[in-house]
């Protein structure tokens, strides 16, 4: 009986070490992906919508386009547009900081000058990424992952948010927590600060969301 217990504990230890190694390798692969040389894709951000697709907001010039959500309804990919000519463009104005932050995180605002500086956490340490263009994140992760976000706090001129990329097939997420002052968000050379916890398995996700 004692021998079986020792063998069981030993097997659990080896299994745990394998998970740690796999997680470390996966996080290193994510780091290498985000730090590789890449020019962000800049595409047209003028959209056509039917009146039924436009939800009214507190401002008559701003409309909400509903998307889907992940785990919690507050973590979603809803975005904001305003009328421009014969179409609609994503909102990005200091008059609408929350809506602008959401649109930037969801890659509806695509400018090379919009940068993000990331601290990525590993077991026992951290690594620095960037600053890199904000659009690079979606360029590099968006082919296999769905994106969601939520502005979690607004304190004077500081906003805090979570940005989530969910792998459609393997069911894990990369979780970015962002902080940006209005100056960082809207000035030409402003850089948003972020922390990254990568490759989070499904069974840990709700606990993390409760934390934020």
N, C-alpha and C positions, 0 to 999 in steps of 0.2 A: 504494500500500500504506500509506504513511504517512498519507495523507488518510483512508483507511478506518479506520485505527486511531484517529485523532483523533475522527472522527465516532462511532466505537463508544464511546470513553471519554466523549464528550460526552453520548451517549444514556444511558449508565449513570448519569452524574451527574444528569441530568434525572429519570431514573426513581427514583434514590435520594432526590432532593429531594421528589418526589411522595409516596413512601412516608412520609417524615418528616412532611410536611404532613398526610397522611391519618391517621397515628398521632397527631399532635398534636390534630387535630380530634376524633378518636375519644376521646382522653383528656379533652378539654375537655367533650365531651358526657357522659362518665361522671361527671366532677366536677359538672356542672350537675345531673345526675340525683340524685346522692347528697346534694347541698346544698339541694335544693328542699324546701319546707315539706311535711311528711308526718307523719301520725299513724300509728304502727304498728298493724297488725292484731293484735288479741288474740283468739285462738280457744281452744277447749277442747283441753287436752292430756292427756285421759284416753283411753287406748286399750284395745281388746279384742284379745287374742291367744290363739291356740290353743297348748297346751303344746308342740307340735312347733316352734313359732316362737321359743320362749324357749331361748336357749343359756345354760348355767350359766357363772358366772364364779368368781373366787376367793372371792366373798362370797355366802352363801346367799340374801341379800335382794336381790341385784342380778343382772339378766338382760341379756344382749346380744341385740339385734335386728339381724340381719345385713342389710346393704344391698349396694350395688355399689361398685366402686372405679374410680379414674381413673389410668391409666398405671402406678401402683404400688399393690400391695395395701394398703400402709400408708396410702394417701390414699383414704379411703373415706367412706361415709355410714352406717356402723354407729352405733347409739346404744344408750343404757342406760335400763332401766326398773326400777321396783320395784312390788310389789303394793300397791294402795290400794283398799280396799272391794271392789267387784265388778270392778274393772279394774286397769289399770297406768298409772303416771304416770312421766314422765321423772325421772331422778335429778338432784337439785340439792341438794347438802349438802357442807359443809366436810369431812365424813368421807370424801367421794369426790371430791377435787378434779379428777382427770383426767376422770372420767366426766361431771362437771358441766360442765367446760370444753367437752368435745365436744358435749354436748347444747345448750349455749348457742350454739356456733358454727353448729350445724345447725338452729337456730331451733325447737328443741323446748321451749326455755325462753323464754317471751314475757312480758316485763315492761317497761313504759316506763322503769323506773328503771335497767335494765341498759344502760349507755352505752358507746360506742366513740369514740375520738379517732383520726383517720386523717391520716397524711401521705401524700399522693398524689404520685408522682414523674412529672415531665414531662421532655422533652428540655431540658436546661439549667436545670432548676429544680424546684420543688415547691410544692404548695398544701396548705392545711390544711382539713380537713373535721371539723365537729363541735366538741364531742361530740354525737352523735346516738344515738337508741335503736338498740341492736344489731339489733332485728327489722326496722328499716328496710332494711337491706341485702338481706335475703331478700325483703321486700315488693317492692322496686324491681328486683331482678335475677332473682328466682326464676321468673317467668313464662316466660322463654325460656332459662334456664340451670339446669344441675344443680349441686348443691352437694356438696362433699367436704371433708374436713379431716383433719389429723393432728397430734397433740401430739408435737413433735419433741424436747423437752427438759424436764426438771424439775430445777431447781437450787435446793435449799433450799425457799424458799416462792415461787419464781418459775417459771412455766411458759411455754414458747414453743411456738408452733403455726403451721401454715399452713392457710389457708382458701382454697379454690379454687372459683370459679364458672366452669363450662364451658358455652360456647354450643353448643347441640345441633346447629344447622344450619351455622353459620359456622366452627366448630371453632377457637375461640380461648378464652383464659381471662383472668379477672381474678384476680390472686394477691395475697392479703392475708397478711402475716406479723404475728403477734400476740404480745404479751407481756402477762402478767397475774400480779400477785402474788395470793396467796390473799385479801388484804384487798380488792384491786381487784375480784376476782371475786365475793366474797360480801357485802361491805358494801353498804348501801343506796345510797350515793352514789358507789360505786367506778366508775372509768372505765378500760376496757381500752385499751391503746395499740397502734396498728397502723400498718404501712406498706403502701402499695398500689402495685402495678405492674399497670397496666391494659392490656387489649387485646394480650396476648402471643400471637403466632401459633404454630401447632402445631410448627413446626420448631425453635423456641427452648425448648420446654417442658421436655424431658428434661434439657437442660443446667442449667436453673434448678432443677429438682427435685434434681439431683445436688448443687447448691450447698447446699441446705437439708437 
